[in-house]
């Protein structure tokens, strides 16, 4: 959908331009693209630590691929949570130690491949369950620990998104820089043929056009998309935290899943029929 939206933006601009009598070739000026793109990339490097740059790259790749926290991902999570809670109910919390200590070798995690492949979510879950097994934390302390960890994830999301937003805000300015450079080149040929001067002025104006279009038509929307993806990930982690908290209180396995399900958005929340299938699939061991 992201690519579709970007195509719609640029096609709409190009169609409108040609309808007004313009020629698409008049908008193609590599020097303007190099100036705007290079300056924006350089500014991004200046303002962003390495961690933020890496998070931004991962975020942009996620924007292209879409959110992994879909209905299938939640189904896998609930199946895993139910299986873990069921095992703990039957054999005690200590029975979960081998599973959370080595999730890569756990048959329960292997039956839920989407969670097993998401190392961050898997480790978040395992760390929480490990604290219950150790028996050294109260439920209130466990809740605080989860909130602190979620705040760190949220802060890192905002840092990467903020860097992209600032880049989007800077693009119109760099477009003006490119336009000014184009005018300087034009002034060097001011005594030349009118057609040549007009061509150079047009090239200069393309710089302003590109800066504004890339800012409001591409970079700012991508930043908005990253923000939504970040919220989806935080919601997923809060679902895990809710389930682990329920396990720490000793509630029955189905109630663990039901508590976690209440905080899930309607677009990714399993219905009752799907929930029964999850319960059947989660009866592992």
Secondary structure, 3 states (H helix, E strand, C coil): CHHHHHHHHHHHHHHHHHHCCCCHHHHCCHHHHHHHHHHHHHHHHHHCCHHHHHHHHHHHHHHHHCCCCCHHHHHHHHHHHHHHHHHHHHHCHHHHHHHHHCHHHCHHHHCCHHHHHCHHHHHHHHHHHHHHHHCCCCHHHHHHHHHHHHHHHHHHHHHHHHHHHHHHHHHHHHHHHHHHHHHHHHHHCCCCCHHHHHHHHHHHHHHHHHHHHHHHHHHHHHHHHHHHHHHHHHHHHHHHHHHHHHHHCCCCHHHHHHHHHHCCCCCCCCCHHHHHHHHHHCCCC
